[in-house]
Amino acid sequence: MTDMEPNGRKYMLALLSRVHDICERDEISYTILFGTLLSQYEEQKFANWLGNIVIALLYPDYLRLCQAIEKEEGIYLLSRDNNADYNAYYSQICMRSRVSLPEGREQDQPYYDYSIWAYPIFYAGNTEEELEENRNNFEYYLRCEEAVAPLPYQRGRKRKQRAEEAEIWCRRRESEKNAAAAFFASFLEKAKIPSKYILIPCEKRLEGNLRLADTYRDVQPCPFGDLHVSCIKEPKKWLDGYYSSYAQETAMGRPANRALVEGPEIVRRVQLVALENLCEFDRICRKHEIPYILTWGTLLGAVRHKGFIPWDDDIDVAMLEEDWLRCSEIIEKELDKERFFLRTQKTDKDTNLVFYQIKRNGTMYVKGGRDLFDTHRGIALDILPFHNSPGNRTAFFLQDKICHFLKTMTWAHMGHTSVKKPFYKMYYGLLAKVSNKTSSRLYYKFADMAKKRSPWLSYLCEVRNPYRKGVNQRKFFEDRCEMEFEGHLFSAPREWDEYLISCYGKDYMKLPAPIRRINRHLPARIELNGLYDFNEPEE
């Protein structure tokens, strides 16, 4: 590894090296797997497109490695055995970062530490029938354990079907709780006993030789940048059995998520910069008595974590349309322009949004290709409007459909440069022939079509916009409270439980599966120009 290696990669490689040394010392057999194996086979290093490192071990070796890590200094294991919120049958091997969270948020610390993934390879039987039974039961009871209540107020046949299916699995989660515990206890004991066939948690695509224990017993050293690691002896056969040629090409052509590559320290720094945006917005709103509320993931983070969701980095606030319009005029005059920029259709040439943002000057946080446009690229606070709702369902439905189309048209000039599928590329290219300024003006015209004040609102910035249900209620903006977020108090709906249920379903306090606890904004470039930088540790 070099001094120029991004922190995320540098520490992941350091962890991999440490694990390799432990395995050599204690004669534990492991292999790199999945994208890490593809990266080694194609480039013999941590490829630029790779976001994380995965190793896999036959279950007895996996247990031995877990025991060895418990005795090591400087690294630790995150698993379902030591963390009640870690609802998975694989683990993360972690190394402390320099992020220090406020008191009371210790449970979130592991998500700000560096890690690599460790998967057990369970022995699962000596016949195909035994394997199939174990695999079906494992997948069934795992799905029961992971079930979460569906998002409410779904429209459309497919979305309603998925919601109904989620409800069924939630009922099974309760009724099958004892059966699931008994199955996994029995299965994990049997999984220690060598057998012909194996299964790997959460992997349904293992067919042919990929199901055979012998495939994972026979390993060899191989180069991985400056390191030597262990991998199976026929990596090409494994990769071709697991990935289609298209999937391999797609993986290698995809730009890496810089939030993963740079590591959790930079995610935390981005969060603290975003918090500056929110504090400046709150200062202006308090001074001029303009009501607003935290919304979506920001409100969820405030309730569940007392701050950011650890793998999230943006902030959303919501306002009634009349306050949203008044606030934009006041922000233009009051904003500390040396540090911040108000991004609107008026101030930003290529903006692709129908709401406005406060951006932090001197920073960059953009998706791939977005830096080609004449637009502010800094870390943003999203300020979202709720509009008066039309008085009948038909008018509401038409407003929603028209505004959704015009919102897409406003975004299309950026969208058609980043999508890969030919149909969508052509579609967005056609929509982009109408300027973002024209399409946004039309959007605002239809969004503001209902003039009469009522208890009901329209939220047109998302697909889910139910008629007279969910967050589309004026009461959430009129009856507010103060809520802690990252050590500050901000405005939130007093009935935040009802609000969050309408956003995320009844299980909003339940964390997603660990493999999904990653940044989803896929930034291609992150620049902070020293803001909230960590001092390098002394050698």
N, C-alpha and C positions, 0 to 999 in steps of 0.2 A: 504494500500500500504506500501511497505517496503523501506528502504534506498537503497536497492540493485536493485530496480525496474529501468529498462532502462528509460532514460529521456523521450523518446517518449510516452511510456505507462504511466509514472508517470504524465506527464502533460495532456495527454488525460483523465486520470482518474480524475485529478483535474478539468478539464473542465466539465466532466460529472457530478461531484459532485456539481459544481457551478450551472450548468443548472438545476439539480434536485432541488436544494434549491430555485431557482427562480420560478420554476414551482409549488413547494409546497406553496411558499409565495403568488403567484398570482393565485393559483387554476387553473393552466394550465395542461391539461392532455397530456401525451406523452407516447410512448413506445419505448424501444430499438427494433431494427429490423435487419433483414438479418443476416450476420455473427455474429453480436453482440448478437442477440437472441440465435443463435445456441451455441455460447460460454457460455452464461449464463445457458442454458438448460443442456448442457453436463458437464460443469465444475464449474458453479456458480462463475466464475471469468473471468478476461481478459486472455483467453487461450494463450498458447505460439504460436499457429499457427495463431492467429488473428492479422491483420495488422492495423485496425482502428476501430473507434466506430461510429455507426450510430443510430440516433434516428429519430422517425417519429411522426408527429402530424397532427390531422385533421386540415384542412386549417384555420378555425377561430382561433384555438389555436396556430398554426404556426405563424400567423400574430401577435398575442398578444406576443408571445415569442420574435419575431423580434423587436417589439417595446420596450419590457422590456430590451433587451440586449443593445439597443441604449442608455439607461440611466445608464447602469452599468459601473463601472470603472474596468480597467484591462482586459476586454474582448471586442471583437468587432465582427461584422457580416460581412462576405464577401459574396456578392450576386450580382445579375444582376442590382439591384437598386442602388448600390453604386460603381460599378466597370464595366467600359465599356467592358472589356475583359472577363467578367464572363458570358459566354453565356449559362446559365443553369437555370432551374426552381427549383433547390434545393440550399442550402446554406452551408457555413462552419462557425462554431462558433470558433473564433480564440483567441489565447493568445500570446502576444509578446514573442519571444525568445530573446536570447542574441546576435543573429546575427545582425551585423550592416553593411549595404551595402554602397558602395561609393556614393557620391552625384550624383544625376541624375538617380539613379536606384530605386527610391522609389516605382515605380509600381510593382517591383518584391518582395518587402518585405513580403507580405502576404504568399508567398510560402516558406518562411523561418521561419514562425511562426507555433506554434502548433495548431492543429485544430481537431474538430470532425464534422461529417456530420449531417445536419438536413434536412430531407425530408418532404415536405408537402404532406398530403393525401387529394387530391381534391375530393370534392363531385361532382359526375358525372352523376346524373340522377336517376329517380325512376323506370325506366323500362330497361330491357336488351337492347332494341332497342336504347334508349337514351344513355345508357352507350357505346354501340358499336359505335354509331355515334361520340360521344365525343372522345373516345379512338382513332378511326381511324383518325379524324381530328387533334388531338393533335400530334399523331405520324407523320402524314404527314407534318404538318407545322413545327414541330421541326426538322424533317429531312431536310426540305428546309433551315431552319436557319443554321443548322450545316454543310451543304454541303461544301466540299472543292474540289478544282480542283484535278484531279487525278495525280498520278506520271506519268511522260511521259516515252515514249520508253519502253512500256511493251511488253514482248514476251509471247506467249502461249495464247490459246483460252480463258481460264478462266480469266487470268489477263486482257486481252483486253476487255472482256465483263464487268469486274468490272470497268475498266477505262471509257468505254462508258456510263455505268450507272451513274458514278460519274459526268460526263459531263452533263447528262440530269438533275441531281439534282442541279447542279450549275446554269443551265439556269432557273430552277424553283425557285431557291433562289432569282433571280432577278425579275422574272415575278410575283412571289407570295408574294413579300415583303409586299405590302399593305394589301393583304388578310390575311397574317399570323399575322400582327400586329392587325388587326381588330378581328380575331378569338381569339387570346390570351387575348386581352382586355375584350372581352365579356365572354370568358370562365372563367377567373379569378374572375370576378364579380359573376357569377353563382356558382362558386366553394365554395363560402362562405355560401351558403344556404344549410342546411342539407338535405340529400337525402338518398335513400336506398343504392345506389352503389357508389363506389369510384374508383379513379385511382391514381397511384403513378408515378411521372415522370420517364421515361426511363425503366419502368418495364412492360414487355409484358406477364409475366408468371402468372399473378394473375387470378386464376380461382376459381370457387366455393365460399366457405365462405371468401376467401381472398379478394373478390371483395366487400364484405358487410361492410358498415360503422359500424354496430354494433360490428364487430370483433375488432375494434380499440377503441370503446368507453369504453369497459369493461376492465379496467386494474387493476393490483394489484402490491404491492411492492414485490421485489424479491432480493436476495443477489447477489452481484457482487463483489467478493473479500471482501474488508473491507467496501464497500459501500452498500447501499440499493437503488435500482433504480426501475423504473416502467416498467412493461411489460404486454402484453396481457395475458388473463387468460387461454387460451388454446394454449400454445406455441408449444406443440408437433404437434397438428393438423395443425398449421400454417406452421411449418417447413416441415412436410411431404407433404403439399400441394405445397410448393414453391421449395423444393429441392428433387431430387431423393435420394434414399438411397446411390447410388454410389457417387453423388455430395457431400453428407454430409460426407461420409468416406474420399473422396478425400480432402475436405477442412480441415478436422481435421488431416489428415496425411501430409499436406504440411508444410514444414518449413517456418516460417515467414520471410518476407523481412526485413532484419535487418536495412535497410535504413529507413523504416517506424517505426520499433520498437524503434530504438535508437533516431529517431527524426531528425528534420531539422538542428539542430546545428551540428550533426555529418556529415550530408551531406555537409554542408558548409565547415567543416574542411577537408573532403576528397577533395573537390574542390580546396582548397588552397594548399593542398599537391600536387595534380595533376598539379597545376599551377607551382609549383617548378620544376617539370619534364620538363614542356614546356620552362621555362626560361633557364634551363641548356642546353636543346637542341638548343634553339635559340642562346645562347652564343657561342656554338661551331660552328653552321652554319654561324653566322656572322663573326667569326674569320677567317674561312676558305672559306668564300664566296660560300657557298653551298646553292643553291636555294631550297625553300620549300614553301608550302602554307597551311594555315588552311583549313580544309575540313569538310564536313558533318555537324554534329550537332555543332561542334566547330565554324565553319564559320557562321552557322545560329545564334548561340548565340551571336557572335560578332556583327552581323548586327542588330538583333532584340533586344538584351538585353545589348550590350556592355560588355558581359561577358558570364558566363555559362548560359545555359538554366536552370532555377532554380531547376528543378527536374532531371537534368542530372548531371553526375559526371565524365565523361571520356573526354579525349581530343584526337582528331585525326588530324594528319598532313599527307600530301601527298608529294611525290617526284617522279621525273622521275627515272626510274630504274638505269641509270648510276650514278645519284647523290646519290641514295639510297645505292648502293653498296659502293661507295666511302665514304659516310658518316658513314657507319657502321665501316669501318676500322679506321676512324679518331676518332669516338666516343670511341672505345676501348682504345685509347691512351689518349684522352683528358678528359674523363668523371671523375668527382669527385667521385671516387669509395668508399669513406667513406659514401657518402649520396645516391649514385645511383648505379644501376646495369643494364647492357645491356643484355637483355634477347633475345637470338637467339637460333637457333637449335644447334649452336656450344657450347654456354655457359650454356645451361639449358637442363638437361637430358630429362625431360618429357614435354617440351613445346609442345603445341598442335596447334601452329600458323604457318602460312607461311609468316608472316611479323615479324619485330622485335619491341621490346618495350624498353623504359627506365622505370625502376621500382624504387620506392623510398624504400631504405633500412629502416628497423625498422618499417614497416607497414604491415598490412594484409588486403586484400579485395578480398575475394574469394567466389565463389558459393559453394553450398553444395557438399561435396565429393571431391572437388579439393585439399583440404589440405592433401589428402591421397597420393599425388604424389610428386615426387622429383622435385619440380619446385619453382621458386621464386613467392611468393604470394602477393607481395606488390602492391600498387597503381601504375597504369601504364599510360604511354603515348604511343599510337599506332602510329607507323611510317609506312605508307602504300606506296607501290610502284605502279607506273603506267608503264606498259611495252610497247615496240614498238608493233604496231598492224600489224598483217599479211596483205598482200596486196590485198587479195580477201576475199569475204564473207564466202566461204566454209572453208578456212583455219582458219579464225577467229572463226567460229562456232565450229570447231573441237578443237581448242585451248581452248575455253571457257568451253566446255563440259569435256574435259580431265582434265583440271586444277581444275574444280569444284569437280570432283570425287576424285582427289588426295588430294585436300584440306580437303575433308570429311574424307579421309583415315588418314590423318595426325592428325586429331582431334579425331578419333574414339576411341583411347585407353582411353580417358577421357569420351567421350560421352556415351559409353556403360555402364558406372557405374552410370550415372545419369538419363537416360531415363527410363520411366516406361512401355511403351508399349512393349509387348513381341517381336513383329516383329522387331522393331527398335533395341531393345536390342540385338537380335540375329544378325541382320545385322551389327551393329557397332562392335559386338564381332568378327565377321568374318573378317571385315576390319582391326581390331586391330592386327590381326596375322602378318600383315606387320608392321614393326617398323615405328615410326614417323620419324625417321631419313631417312629411305629408301624412304618413300612416299614423304617427303618434297624435297629430292634431285630430284626425278622424277618431282615433281611439278615445281621446278625452271628450269628444263631442258625444259619443254614445255612452261613455261611462257616466256622464253628467246628465243623462236624459231624464232622470227622475228628480224633480225639484221639490216635491212635497216631503217634509220631514216625517219620519215614521219610526216605530221601534225596530224596524228591520233594515238591514244593510245588504250591499253586494260587495263581495271581495273578488275582484277580477284579475288579480295577479297570479292566480293559481288555477289549476284545472278544477279542484274541488270547490264549488261555490253553490252550496245548497240553498234552496228557497226557504227563507224564514226558519232556518235551523243553524245549529252549530255556532261558530264565531260570528255569524252575521246578525248580531244583536247589539243594539245601541247601548244596552245596559252595561256591557263590559267596559265601555269608554266613559260612562258617567259615574259608575261606582268603582272607585279605584282605591288601591292601598300602596304602601311603600314596601318594596321587596329587596332583599340583599342580593347583590350580584357582584362578585369579585371585590367584596369589602366596601362597596358603595350602595346607596339606596336609590332605587329607581321606581318609576310608576308602573303598576301592574294591575290587572283586573282583580278586584276583591274576590270574585268567584272564580279563582284561577283553576280549581279542580274541574269544574264544568267546562271551562275553556279548553284545558288540556285534553280532556276526554274527547271533546269534539275535534281536536287536532290529531290526536295520536291513538285514541281508543282507551279502554279502561285499564290497560296494562302499561300505561306510559312510564311508570316507575321501574319497570323491568328493563334491564339492559339488553341490547341485542347480542347475538352470538359473538364471541370474541373476534372471529375472523372478519366480522363486519364493523368492528370498532376502529375504523380508519377514516382518514380525511377523504371526503367524496368530491371536493371541488376541483381536484386534478390540476393544480397549478403547474404551469410549465416554467415560469420564472418567478422567483421570489428575491426581492432586494429590499433591505431594511436600512442601509446606510448607517449602521452602528446603533440604531435605536434598540434599547434594552439588551445590548450585547452582554455576554458573559465574559468575565475576565478569564483568560486562559490559565489553567492550573500550573503551578510551578513544577518544574521537573524534579 
